[in-house]
Amino acid sequence: MRYPTAKRWAVELIGTLPRHAAYLHQRTAGRIGSLARLIRQTAITAICDGTERITKTSLEAVQLDHLAEEHRRPRTRRPATPA
């Protein structure tokens, strides 16, 4: 039996996300709103560009909210100011 495109795509999506669980948590700072935006935007892009796949590369292409993006950047130590 063939699934309609939307159902087939949803089934594939469910299989894709667990593979990226650690990345998704790190990328979104564990925030559900950031996660929802990341998945939604990546899915829309995948549908519009015809790939119909969510990959780590496509996830990385999405810009998230300020807090999630700040959490993503490596922290650098500032030099100590002279007393």
C-alpha positions in Angstrom: 0.0 0.0 0.0 1.3 3.4 -0.9 0.9 6.2 1.5 -0.2 9.6 0.3 2.8 11.9 0.1 2.1 13.7 3.4 1.6 10.5 5.4 4.7 8.9 3.8 6.7 12.0 4.6 5.5 12.1 8.2 6.5 8.5 8.7 10.0 9.2 7.4 10.2 12.3 9.6 9.5 10.2 12.7 12.4 7.9 11.8 14.8 10.8 11.1 14.5 12.9 14.2 15.6 10.3 16.8 19.0 10.0 15.0 19.5 13.7 15.6 18.2 13.8 19.2 21.5 15.0 20.8 22.1 17.6 18.1 18.5 18.9 18.3 18.8 19.2 22.1 22.1 21.0 21.9 21.0 23.2 19.0 17.8 24.4 20.7 19.1 24.7 24.2 16.5 22.2 25.2 13.7 24.7 24.5 10.5 23.2 23.0 9.6 26.4 21.1 13.0 26.5 19.4 12.7 22.8 18.6 9.2 23.3 17.1 10.5 26.2 14.9 13.5 24.3 13.8 11.5 21.2 12.7 8.8 23.3 11.1 11.1 25.5 9.1 13.3 22.6 8.0 10.2 20.6 6.9 8.8 23.6 5.0 12.1 24.0 3.2 12.4 20.3 2.4 8.9 20.4 0.9 9.5 23.5 -1.1 12.9 22.5 -2.5 11.6 19.0 -3.4 14.1 17.0 -1.3 11.5 16.0 1.2 14.3 15.0 3.6 15.4 16.5 6.9 19.2 16.2 7.2 21.7 17.6 9.7 22.8 20.0 6.9 19.2 21.3 6.4 18.7 21.6 10.2 21.9 23.7 10.4 20.7 26.1 7.7 17.8 27.3 9.9 18.4 30.4 12.1 16.7 30.1 15.4 15.8 32.6 18.2 18.5 34.6 19.9 18.8 32.4 23.0 19.2 29.2 21.1 21.7 30.7 18.7 23.7 32.1 21.7 23.7 28.7 23.4 25.0 27.2 20.2 28.1 29.4 19.9 31.2 28.3 21.7 31.9 30.5 24.7 35.2 32.3 24.6 36.9 33.5 27.7 37.5 37.3 27.9 40.9 38.4 29.0 41.0 39.5 32.6 41.0 43.3 33.0 43.9 44.8 34.9 43.0 45.8 38.5 
